[in-house]
Amino acid sequence: MGTGLCVWICVCVFTYASVRVCVYVCKYVCVCVLTPGVCALQVLSGCQDGVKTRFEVISNPEFMSAGTAIQDCLNPDRVLIGGRETPEGQAAVESLARLYRRWVPSERVLSMGLWSSELAKLAANAFLAQRVSSINAISALCEETGADVEQVSHAIGTDSRIGPRFLMAGCGFGGPALQKHVLNLVYICESLGLTQVAQYWQQVVEMNDWVKARFVRRVITSMFNTIRGKRIAILGFAYKANTTDTRDTAAIDVCRGLLLDGAALAVYDPKVGTEQIHLDMCLPRGSLEQPRRQYTTVSLATVDVARSAYDACRGAHGLCILTDWPEFRSLDFRAIYASMMKPAFVFDGRDALDHSGLREIGFVVYALGKPLDPFLMQRQGWDFGEEGGDDPRVMRDALGGMSGLSLLRREREGPTTSGIGDPAGPVKQQHEQQGQQALELHQQQREGEREGEGKGAGEREGEGKGGGKG
C-alpha cells in the first residue's frame, strides 16, 4: 500500500507514545489534539488502561497549503473539530472551539464525531486529487481529438455545481498530502473489506502515475524517438510554485524517466537546492522518504544543477516546464532560443507559457491537452506518408505510440543496446537520419517564412513609392 500504510502505522505508533506521556504527566484534565491520519479512536482506547487521569482526544485536521499556510490559518474555509459523543468529549470540543472563535467566524467552526472529522480531511484531499487526475485524463483525450483542454476545463468550470478550481491540466499532482491521504483512504477501505472502494481511489493515484509516464513518452517520441546524449533543461523541481517542498513532486518521476532513456539533464529551480535535487534523484528503493517509489539506480553524472534558467537552457535540445514559477513567464525566450540546439523543443507540463509566442520565435512546442504543434503534425506526415493527412489515428501512431526506447518498454524489457550506453546500430542510424531530415525541414520552413516576410515588405515599399509619384 506504500505511503498510505507506512504513514498510518508510523504516525499511530509515535502519537500513541506521546499521548501516554502526556496522560501520565498531567495530574488533572488532559486534552490531546491530533491532526488527521492519527487514528484518534485507537489512541484513545490504547491510553485508557491503567490511567487515572481524565483525558480526551480531539481530532483537529488542518487545511493549510504550502506557500499560503499563514493566510489559510488566519482565514480558513472551515475548522473541523472531532470528539467523542459524550458530555466529556463535547466539553473538550467546545473548549477548542472557543479558542478558534477568537478569530474565525462561528459558522465556520464545525463540530462532529472523531471518525467524521478524520474522514472529512482524507475525503477532501481525495476529491481534489480526483479532480486533477480527471482533468489530466481529459487532456489526453483532447490531444487525440484536436480539442483544447483549457477551453474544455473553462466550460466545465462555469457549471456552478463543479466550479473552476483544480481543473488545470498538468504532468501530475504532488506534495506531502494528496497522494498520502488518497492512499490512507485506500488502506482504510482495504482493512474494512471495501475492495471496490479501495480500487476506485487507487485508480486516482494510478492515473497520476500514468500521466507522468506519458509526458516522458511524449518527450522521447517528439525528439525523434531517442534522447540518448541529448541535453534537456528542467525548469522547476518543487511540486508547486512558492514552496521548497519536493515531496512526491512530478519532477522526480519525469527526470528519472528521461535519465533512464539516456538524457543529460540541466535542472533549475529558484528555491530548491542542489543537495535536495540530488537526494530526490537517487533515493534507494523503498526508502522512508519516498516509500512508494521502486527505482532502478540512475547516475547523477549526467545531472547538472544550473544557477539560472538561462544556464540550464544553454546548449539544450529541449526544455521541460515542471513547476509553474511566475519568473518563467518573464524569461527572454528569444535569447534562450538562440542558445539552444535546433530544432529547439519546449514541453510545457504546467500550461505556464505563451505557446503561440514561442512558436513565432521558432520553438517546437508541446503543451498538455492542446492541439499538436505544426512541426509535429508535419513530422507525422513525413514519417508515415501523406495518405494519413490529419487523421488523429495516424497522429497517435506517430507521436503517442510506444517507441523502441520508451520508458515503459525499458522498464519491462531492459534497454535496447548493442554496447555500453549506445542504442543498437541500425536504430541509432535511423534516428540520426530522421533527426537530420527534420532539422533540414525545419530550417527550410523558417527560411521560407523569412523570404515571405521580405517579399511582403518589398511590395509594401513599392506601393508607397508608386503612391508618391502619383
Secondary structure, DSSP 8 states (H G I E B T S, - for coil): -THHHHHHHHHHHHHHHHHHHHHHH-SSEEEEEE-TTS-HHHHHHHT-TT--SEEEEEE------TT-HHHHHHS-S-EEEEE-SSHHHHHHHHHHHHHHTTTS-GGGEEEEEHHHHHHHHHHHHHHHHHHHHHHHHHHHHHHHHT--HHHHHHHHHTSTTT-STT----S---SSSHHHHHHHHHHHHHHTT-HHHHHHHHHHHHHHHHHHHHHHHHHHHHTTT--TT-EEEEE--SSSTT----TT-HHHHHHHHHHHTT-EEEEE-SS--HHHHHHHHT--TT-SSSTT-------GGGEEE-SSHHHHHTT-SEEEE-S--GGGGGS-HHHHHHHS-SS-EEEESSS-S-HHHHHHHT-EEEETTS---HHHHHHHHHHH-GGGTT-HHHHIIIIIS--TT-HHHHHHH---BSSSS-B-HHHHHHHHHHHHHHHHHHHHHHHHHHHHHHHHHHHHHHHHHHHHH-
